[in-house]
Amino acid sequence: MSNIIEFFQNLELLDWIFYLIGGLMIIYSLFAVEAKKVFDSILALSAVSLLSVLLFIVLKAPDVAITEAAVGSGLASAVMIFALFRMKAGEKK
């Protein structure tokens, strides 16, 4: 138990940010896998991508962060949502 307390006492602010963002990414990833609706899964995957953008910014890689925001979060999510709506439109016909 004292090792855990010492571990948390030795963490710096940057370490807290990494663990917080990493934990949120794991939670959203699990939600994306376990979600009942596909749309909820897409939103969770988009959130994971946005959190990775934050990690890239903290790691001082702004070019990678911009690319991830544009492609991973923006374009990929838009394509998945568009495909989902096309599939639902095809089912109604």
DSSP file (Angstrom, degrees, kcal/mol; ACC not computed):
  #  RESIDUE AA STRUCTURE BP1 BP2  ACC     N-H-->O    O-->H-N    N-H-->O    O-->H-N    TCO  KAPPA ALPHA  PHI   PSI    X-CA   Y-CA   Z-CA
    1    1 A M     >        0   0    0      0, 0.0     4,-1.8     0, 0.0     3,-0.2   0.000 360.0 360.0 360.0 -37.8    0.0    0.0    0.0
    2    2 A S  H  >  +     0   0    0      1,-0.2     4,-2.5     2,-0.2     5,-0.2   0.819 360.0  59.4 -68.9 -28.2    2.8    2.4    0.8
    3    3 A N  H  > S+     0   0    0      2,-0.2     4,-2.1     1,-0.2    -1,-0.2   0.891 104.9  49.1 -65.3 -37.3    4.3    1.8   -2.7
    4    4 A I  H  > S+     0   0    0      2,-0.2     4,-2.2    -3,-0.2    -2,-0.2   0.915 111.8  48.5 -66.9 -42.8    1.0    3.0   -4.3
    5    5 A I  H  X S+     0   0    0     -4,-1.8     4,-2.1     1,-0.2    -2,-0.2   0.917 112.5  48.0 -64.1 -43.0    1.0    6.1   -2.1
    6    6 A E  H  X S+     0   0    0     -4,-2.5     4,-1.7     1,-0.2    -1,-0.2   0.876 108.9  55.5 -64.2 -36.6    4.7    6.8   -3.0
    7    7 A F  H  < S+     0   0    0     -4,-2.1     4,-0.4     1,-0.2    -2,-0.2   0.937 111.0  43.0 -60.7 -46.9    3.9    6.2   -6.6
    8    8 A F  H >< S+     0   0    0     -4,-2.2     3,-0.6     1,-0.2    -1,-0.2   0.823 111.9  54.5 -71.6 -29.7    1.2    8.9   -6.6
    9    9 A Q  H 3< S+     0   0    0     -4,-2.1    -1,-0.2     1,-0.2    -2,-0.2   0.805 106.5  52.1 -71.6 -28.1    3.3   11.3   -4.6
   10   10 A N  T 3< S+     0   0    0     -4,-1.7    -1,-0.2    -5,-0.2    -2,-0.2   0.527  85.9 108.1 -86.8  -5.0    6.1   11.1   -7.1
   11   11 A L    <   -     0   0    0     -3,-0.6     2,-0.2    -4,-0.4    -3,-0.0  -0.484  57.2-150.4 -73.4 141.3    3.9   11.9  -10.1
   12   12 A E     >  -     0   0    0     -2,-0.2     4,-2.2     1,-0.1     5,-0.2  -0.516  33.6 -93.7-100.7 176.3    4.3   15.3  -11.6
   13   13 A L  H  > S+     0   0    0      1,-0.2     4,-2.3     2,-0.2     5,-0.2   0.892 125.1  51.9 -60.1 -42.1    1.7   17.3  -13.4
   14   14 A L  H  > S+     0   0    0      1,-0.2     4,-2.3     2,-0.2    -1,-0.2   0.881 108.5  51.5 -63.6 -37.7    2.6   16.0  -16.9
   15   15 A D  H  > S+     0   0    0      2,-0.2     4,-2.6     1,-0.2     5,-0.2   0.913 108.3  51.9 -64.2 -41.6    2.4   12.4  -15.6
   16   16 A W  H  X S+     0   0    0     -4,-2.2     4,-2.7     1,-0.2    -2,-0.2   0.907 109.2  50.4 -59.9 -42.1   -1.1   13.1  -14.2
   17   17 A I  H  X S+     0   0    0     -4,-2.3     4,-2.8     2,-0.2     5,-0.3   0.931 110.7  48.9 -63.0 -45.1   -2.1   14.5  -17.6
   18   18 A F  H  X S+     0   0    0     -4,-2.3     4,-2.7     1,-0.2     5,-0.2   0.933 114.4  44.7 -60.3 -45.8   -0.8   11.4  -19.4
   19   19 A Y  H  X S+     0   0    0     -4,-2.6     4,-2.5     2,-0.2    -1,-0.2   0.888 114.1  49.9 -67.8 -37.8   -2.6    9.0  -17.0
   20   20 A L  H  X S+     0   0    0     -4,-2.7     4,-2.4    -5,-0.2    -2,-0.2   0.955 115.4  41.6 -65.3 -49.1   -5.8   11.0  -17.1
   21   21 A I  H  X S+     0   0    0     -4,-2.8     4,-2.4     1,-0.2    -2,-0.2   0.909 115.7  50.5 -66.1 -41.1   -5.9   11.1  -20.9
   22   22 A G  H  X S+     0   0    0     -4,-2.7     4,-2.1    -5,-0.3    -1,-0.2   0.900 110.7  49.4 -62.6 -40.8   -4.8    7.5  -21.2
   23   23 A G  H  X S+     0   0    0     -4,-2.5     4,-2.3    -5,-0.2    -2,-0.2   0.911 111.3  48.7 -64.6 -42.4   -7.5    6.4  -18.7
   24   24 A L  H  X S+     0   0    0     -4,-2.4     4,-2.8     1,-0.2     5,-0.2   0.887 109.3  53.5 -64.7 -37.6  -10.1    8.3  -20.6
   25   25 A M  H  X S+     0   0    0     -4,-2.4     4,-2.2     1,-0.2    -1,-0.2   0.906 109.6  48.1 -63.3 -40.1   -9.0    6.8  -23.9
   26   26 A I  H  X S+     0   0    0     -4,-2.1     4,-2.5     2,-0.2    -2,-0.2   0.919 112.3  49.2 -64.9 -42.9   -9.3    3.3  -22.4
   27   27 A I  H  X S+     0   0    0     -4,-2.3     4,-2.3     1,-0.2    -2,-0.2   0.935 113.3  45.4 -63.2 -46.5  -12.8    4.1  -21.1
   28   28 A Y  H  X S+     0   0    0     -4,-2.8     4,-2.4     2,-0.2    -1,-0.2   0.866 111.7  53.4 -66.2 -34.7  -14.0    5.5  -24.4
   29   29 A S  H  X S+     0   0    0     -4,-2.2     4,-1.7    -5,-0.2    -2,-0.2   0.925 109.9  46.9 -65.4 -43.2  -12.4    2.5  -26.3
   30   30 A L  H  X S+     0   0    0     -4,-2.5     4,-2.4     1,-0.2    -2,-0.2   0.901 111.9  51.4 -64.5 -39.0  -14.3    0.1  -24.1
   31   31 A F  H  X S+     0   0    0     -4,-2.3     4,-1.5     1,-0.2    -2,-0.2   0.897 106.9  54.1 -63.4 -38.6  -17.5    2.0  -24.5
   32   32 A A  H  < S+     0   0    0     -4,-2.4    -1,-0.2     1,-0.2    -2,-0.2   0.870 112.6  43.5 -63.4 -35.6  -17.0    1.9  -28.3
   33   33 A V  H  < S+     0   0    0     -4,-1.7    -2,-0.2     1,-0.2    -1,-0.2   0.888 120.8  39.2 -75.2 -39.4  -16.7   -1.8  -28.2
   34   34 A E  H  < S+     0   0    0     -4,-2.4    -2,-0.2    -5,-0.2    -1,-0.2   0.490  85.1 120.8 -93.8  -3.7  -19.6   -2.4  -25.8
   35   35 A A     <  -     0   0    0     -4,-1.5     6,-0.0    -5,-0.2    -3,-0.0  -0.292  56.2-145.2 -65.3 145.3  -22.0    0.2  -27.1
   36   36 A K  S    S+     0   0    0      2,-0.0     2,-0.4     4,-0.0    -1,-0.1   0.840  82.8  57.7 -78.4 -34.6  -25.4   -1.1  -28.3
   37   37 A K  S  > S-     0   0    0      1,-0.1     4,-1.5     0, 0.0     5,-0.1  -0.780  74.5-140.7-101.9 142.8  -25.7    1.5  -31.1
   38   38 A V  H  > S+     0   0    0     -2,-0.4     4,-2.3     1,-0.2     5,-0.2   0.870 103.1  58.8 -66.5 -37.2  -23.2    1.9  -33.9
   39   39 A F  H  > S+     0   0    0      1,-0.2     4,-2.2     2,-0.2    -1,-0.2   0.894 104.2  50.9 -60.8 -40.0  -23.6    5.7  -33.8
   40   40 A D  H  > S+     0   0    0      1,-0.2     4,-2.2     2,-0.2    -1,-0.2   0.880 108.8  52.3 -63.9 -37.6  -22.5    5.7  -30.1
   41   41 A S  H  X S+     0   0    0     -4,-1.5     4,-2.4     2,-0.2    -2,-0.2   0.901 108.1  50.7 -64.3 -40.6  -19.5    3.6  -31.1
   42   42 A I  H  X S+     0   0    0     -4,-2.3     4,-2.1     1,-0.2    -2,-0.2   0.917 110.4  49.1 -64.0 -42.3  -18.5    6.1  -33.8
   43   43 A L  H  X S+     0   0    0     -4,-2.2     4,-2.0     1,-0.2    -1,-0.2   0.893 110.7  50.5 -64.4 -38.8  -18.8    9.0  -31.3
   44   44 A A  H  X S+     0   0    0     -4,-2.2     4,-2.1     2,-0.2    -2,-0.2   0.898 109.5  50.5 -66.6 -39.8  -16.7    7.2  -28.8
   45   45 A L  H  X S+     0   0    0     -4,-2.4     4,-2.0     1,-0.2    -1,-0.2   0.872 109.0  52.1 -65.2 -35.7  -14.0    6.5  -31.4
   46   46 A S  H  X S+     0   0    0     -4,-2.1     4,-2.2     2,-0.2    -1,-0.2   0.886 108.0  51.6 -65.5 -38.2  -14.0   10.1  -32.3
   47   47 A A  H  X S+     0   0    0     -4,-2.0     4,-2.4     2,-0.2    -2,-0.2   0.892 107.6  52.2 -64.9 -39.6  -13.5   11.0  -28.7
   48   48 A V  H  X S+     0   0    0     -4,-2.1     4,-2.0     1,-0.2    -1,-0.2   0.905 109.7  49.9 -61.4 -41.1  -10.6    8.6  -28.5
   49   49 A S  H  X S+     0   0    0     -4,-2.0     4,-1.5     1,-0.2    -2,-0.2   0.905 109.8  50.0 -65.5 -40.9   -9.1   10.3  -31.5
   50   50 A L  H  X S+     0   0    0     -4,-2.2     4,-1.6     1,-0.2    -2,-0.2   0.884 109.2  52.0 -65.3 -37.5   -9.6   13.8  -30.0
   51   51 A L  H  X S+     0   0    0     -4,-2.4     4,-1.9     1,-0.2    -1,-0.2   0.870 105.9  54.0 -66.6 -35.0   -7.9   12.6  -26.8
   52   52 A S  H  X S+     0   0    0     -4,-2.0     4,-2.3     1,-0.2    -1,-0.2   0.842 103.0  58.1 -66.9 -30.4   -5.0   11.4  -28.8
   53   53 A V  H  X S+     0   0    0     -4,-1.5     4,-2.1     2,-0.2    -1,-0.2   0.917 104.8  50.7 -61.6 -42.4   -4.7   14.9  -30.2
   54   54 A L  H  X S+     0   0    0     -4,-1.6     4,-2.4     1,-0.2    -2,-0.2   0.911 108.9  51.1 -61.4 -41.3   -4.3   16.2  -26.7
   55   55 A L  H  X S+     0   0    0     -4,-1.9     4,-2.2     1,-0.2    -1,-0.2   0.909 108.8  50.8 -62.9 -40.9   -1.6   13.7  -26.0
   56   56 A F  H  <>S+     0   0    0     -4,-2.3     5,-2.7     2,-0.2    -1,-0.2   0.872 109.9  50.6 -65.4 -35.1    0.2   14.8  -29.2
   57   57 A I  H ><5S+     0   0    0     -4,-2.1     3,-1.5     3,-0.2    -2,-0.2   0.922 110.6  48.4 -67.4 -43.2    0.0   18.4  -28.1
   58   58 A V  H 3<5S+     0   0    0     -4,-2.4    -2,-0.2     1,-0.3    -1,-0.2   0.866 108.9  54.2 -63.8 -35.4    1.4   17.6  -24.7
   59   59 A L  T 3<5S-     0   0    0     -4,-2.2    -1,-0.3    -5,-0.2    -2,-0.2   0.382 118.4-115.8 -80.3   6.0    4.2   15.7  -26.4
   60   60 A K  T < 5S+     0   0    0     -3,-1.5    -3,-0.2     1,-0.1    -2,-0.1   0.909  76.7 128.1  60.5  46.6    5.0   18.8  -28.4
   61   61 A A     >< +     0   0    0     -5,-2.7     4,-2.0     1,-0.1     3,-0.3  -0.624  21.8 162.6-125.0  71.1    4.1   17.2  -31.8
   62   62 A P  H  > S+     0   0    0      0, 0.0     4,-2.6     0, 0.0     5,-0.2   0.828  71.5  56.4 -66.5 -31.2    1.7   19.8  -33.2
   63   63 A D  H  > S+     0   0    0      2,-0.2     4,-1.9     1,-0.2     5,-0.1   0.902 110.1  44.9 -66.9 -38.7    1.9   18.6  -36.8
   64   64 A V  H  > S+     0   0    0     -3,-0.3     4,-2.6     2,-0.2    -1,-0.2   0.873 112.4  53.1 -69.1 -36.8    0.9   15.1  -35.8
   65   65 A A  H  X S+     0   0    0     -4,-2.0     4,-2.5     2,-0.2    -2,-0.2   0.913 108.9  48.3 -64.9 -42.7   -1.9   16.5  -33.6
   66   66 A I  H  X S+     0   0    0     -4,-2.6     4,-2.4     2,-0.2     5,-0.2   0.917 113.0  48.2 -64.2 -42.2   -3.3   18.6  -36.5
   67   67 A T  H  X>S+     0   0    0     -4,-1.9     4,-3.1     2,-0.2     5,-0.7   0.918 112.4  48.3 -64.1 -43.2   -3.2   15.6  -38.8
   68   68 A E  I  X>S+     0   0    0     -4,-2.6     5,-2.2     1,-0.2     4,-0.5   0.896 112.3  49.5 -64.3 -39.6   -4.9   13.4  -36.2
   69   69 A A  I  <>S+     0   0    0     -4,-2.5     5,-1.5     3,-0.2    -2,-0.2   0.914 117.8  39.7 -65.6 -41.9   -7.5   16.0  -35.6
   70   70 A A  I  <>S+     0   0    0     -4,-2.4     5,-2.7    -5,-0.2    -2,-0.2   0.947 131.6  21.7 -73.9 -48.6   -8.2   16.4  -39.3
   71   71 A V  I  <>S+     0   0    0     -4,-3.1     5,-2.7     3,-0.2     6,-0.3   0.948 129.0  38.1 -87.5 -54.1   -8.0   12.8  -40.5
   72   72 A G  I  <<S+     0   0    0     -5,-0.7     5,-0.3    -4,-0.5    -3,-0.2   0.926 131.0  23.6 -68.5 -46.2   -8.6   10.7  -37.4
   73   73 A S  I   <S+     0   0    0     -5,-2.2     4,-0.3   -24,-0.2    -3,-0.2   0.891 133.0  30.7 -89.3 -42.4  -11.3   12.7  -35.7
   74   74 A G  I  ><S+     0   0    0     -5,-1.5     4,-2.2    -6,-0.3    -3,-0.2   0.984 125.2  30.0 -83.2 -65.3  -12.8   14.7  -38.5
   75   75 A L  I  ><S+     0   0    0     -5,-2.7     4,-2.6     1,-0.2     5,-0.2   0.914 121.3  48.1 -67.5 -45.7  -12.6   12.8  -41.8
   76   76 A A  H  ><S+     0   0    0     -5,-2.7     4,-2.3     1,-0.2    -1,-0.2   0.909 114.1  47.3 -64.2 -41.2  -12.8    9.3  -40.5
   77   77 A S  H  > S+     0   0    0     -4,-0.3     4,-2.6    -5,-0.3     5,-0.2   0.912 112.2  50.1 -65.8 -40.9  -15.8   10.1  -38.2
   78   78 A A  H  X S+     0   0    0     -4,-2.2     4,-2.6     1,-0.2    -2,-0.2   0.911 111.3  48.4 -64.1 -41.2  -17.6   11.8  -41.0
   79   79 A V  H  X S+     0   0    0     -4,-2.6     4,-2.6     2,-0.2    -1,-0.2   0.912 112.4  48.7 -65.1 -41.9  -17.0    8.9  -43.4
   80   80 A M  H  X S+     0   0    0     -4,-2.3     4,-2.2     2,-0.2    -2,-0.2   0.907 113.3  46.7 -66.0 -40.4  -18.3    6.4  -40.8
   81   81 A I  H  X S+     0   0    0     -4,-2.6     4,-2.4     2,-0.2    -2,-0.2   0.913 112.7  50.2 -67.2 -41.7  -21.4    8.5  -40.0
   82   82 A F  H  X S+     0   0    0     -4,-2.6     4,-2.2    -5,-0.2    -2,-0.2   0.925 111.6  48.2 -60.6 -44.5  -22.1    8.9  -43.7
   83   83 A A  H  X S+     0   0    0     -4,-2.6     4,-2.3     2,-0.2    -1,-0.2   0.879 110.0  52.7 -63.8 -38.2  -21.7    5.2  -44.3
   84   84 A L  H  X S+     0   0    0     -4,-2.2     4,-2.2     2,-0.2    -2,-0.2   0.926 110.6  46.3 -63.4 -44.7  -24.0    4.5  -41.3
   85   85 A F  H  X S+     0   0    0     -4,-2.4     4,-2.2     1,-0.2    -2,-0.2   0.873 111.5  52.1 -67.2 -35.7  -26.7    6.8  -42.7
   86   86 A R  H  X S+     0   0    0     -4,-2.2     4,-2.0     2,-0.2    -1,-0.2   0.895 109.3  50.2 -65.4 -39.0  -26.3    5.2  -46.2
   87   87 A M  H  X S+     0   0    0     -4,-2.3     4,-1.7     2,-0.2    -2,-0.2   0.913 111.3  48.0 -65.3 -41.7  -26.8    1.8  -44.7
   88   88 A K  H  X S+     0   0    0     -4,-2.2     4,-1.3     1,-0.2    -2,-0.2   0.881 111.0  51.1 -66.9 -36.6  -29.9    2.8  -42.8
   89   89 A A  H  X S+     0   0    0     -4,-2.2     4,-0.8     1,-0.2    -1,-0.2   0.869 109.3  51.4 -67.0 -35.7  -31.3    4.4  -46.0
   90   90 A G  H  < S+     0   0    0     -4,-2.0     3,-0.3     1,-0.2    -1,-0.2   0.827 105.7  55.2 -69.3 -32.0  -30.6    1.2  -47.9
   91   91 A E  H  < S+     0   0    0     -4,-1.7    -1,-0.2     1,-0.2    -2,-0.2   0.823 103.1  55.7 -70.6 -30.5  -32.5   -0.9  -45.3
   92   92 A K  H  <        0   0    0     -4,-1.3    -1,-0.2     1,-0.2    -2,-0.2   0.748 360.0 360.0 -74.5 -23.2  -35.6    1.2  -45.6
   93   93 A K     <        0   0    0     -4,-0.8    -1,-0.2    -3,-0.3    -2,-0.1   0.494 360.0 360.0 -73.4 360.0  -35.9    0.6  -49.4
